[in-house]
Amino acid sequence: MNDSKTTKFSEKLHQAAAPLWQKSIHHPFITELASGKLPLATFRYYLTQDTKYLAAFEKLHERTAALLPQSQGALLLKLANGSGEDVQRSPMLQQLKLSPAEIQQAPIAPNNYAYITHMEHQLSVDPAAAVTALLPCYWLYDEIADYWKDQTSPVPVYQAFFDSYQTVGFDTSTQQLIGLVNELAANSSETVKQQMMTAFLRSSSYELGFWQMAYTHQTWADLADN
């Protein structure tokens, strides 16, 4: 058994989020991507919302970097510029004939808006919490890709989605951000570490909500119906 003093903070985060992550890994959106049964219209919806999300996500890296010491901020900026997700997504968008104009004109979905707003809020909580709020987007996708690596989707664009998160570059970026979170936690008070934990779990919840949002083609009208 690991002593609590030697357990990395990231391991505590991972353990706390495990129930949420298991639900993400086995969400119908993901399982139907793997089986090829997911309707293309649903994947188009996902890509539309995810493109909006990634634009905000990159800016959040930049805003968070400005609050950190130079070396830590430089790593965040490097991750923002080097994840390659936009490059990986470009062929998918082209294949599905999803234009920048169509993406721009589509309204941002409620869960997407709430997720981005949550990460923006962490900037006013603590820089360490803001960094930790970014981590599930890397780490969870890395684990999803690893879980489904032995199954090939019969739909090429769906397999391209899984492949885009099985690269050495993406795994390296994930490990670098995990390392930064551990570094920040090691120099943070218990209060800040609790804020980091809360930020991580909420981001993990929004990640799960993102799959459901895409699976149901969530709209603002849906909220009025609930």
C-alpha positions, 0 to 999 in steps of 0.5 A, a space after each residue: 500500500 502506498 503511504 499517503 505522503 508518497 502518493 502523487 496528487 495526480 493519483 488521488 485525482 485519478 482515483 476520485 474521478 474513476 467512477 466518472 471516467 468509467 462512465 465516459 469510457 463506456 458512454 453510448 457515444 463512445 461505444 457506438 463510435 467504436 462499433 460504427 453504429 453512431 449516426 454521422 449526424 451525431 458525430 457532426 454535432 460533436 465536432 461542431 461543439 468540440 471545435 468551439 470548445 477547443 478554441 476556448 480551451 486554447 485561450 484558457 491555456 494562454 490566460 492561465 499561463 499568464 498567472 504562472 511563473 515563467 517556466 510553468 507558463 511556458 509549458 502551458 503555452 507549448 501545450 496550447 500550441 503543440 497538442 495538434 488537435 486542430 490539425 488532427 481534426 481538419 481532415 475529419 471536418 473536411 470529410 464530413 463537409 463541416 465548414 468553419 462558417 457552419 461551425 461558427 453559426 451553430 449555437 454553443 450547446 448548454 453543457 459546452 457553455 457550462 464547461 468553458 465557464 467552469 474553467 474560466 471561473 477557476 482563473 479567479 479561484 487559483 492558478 493551480 485550480 485553473 491548470 487542474 481544470 484543464 487536465 481531464 480533457 487530456 488525460 481522459 481522452 488518452 485513457 479512452 484511446 488506450 481502452 479502445 486501442 484493440 478495436 477498429 471502428 468500421 467507419 474510417 472517420 471514427 477510427 481517425 478520432 481514436 487514432 488522433 489520441 493514440 499518438 506519442 505527442 498527445 501522450 507526452 502532452 498529457 504526461 507533461 500536464 500531469 507533471 505540472 499539476 503534481 508540481 503545483 500541488 506539492 507547493 500548494 496549501 491543503 485549501 488550494 489542493 482541495 480547490 484543485 480536486 474540485 476543479 478536476 472532478 467538475 471538469 470530469 463531470 462536464 466531460 461526461 456531460 459532453 458525450 451525453 450532450 452530443 449523443 442527444 444533440 442538446 439544445 437550449 430548448 431542452 433546458 426549458 423542457 426539464 
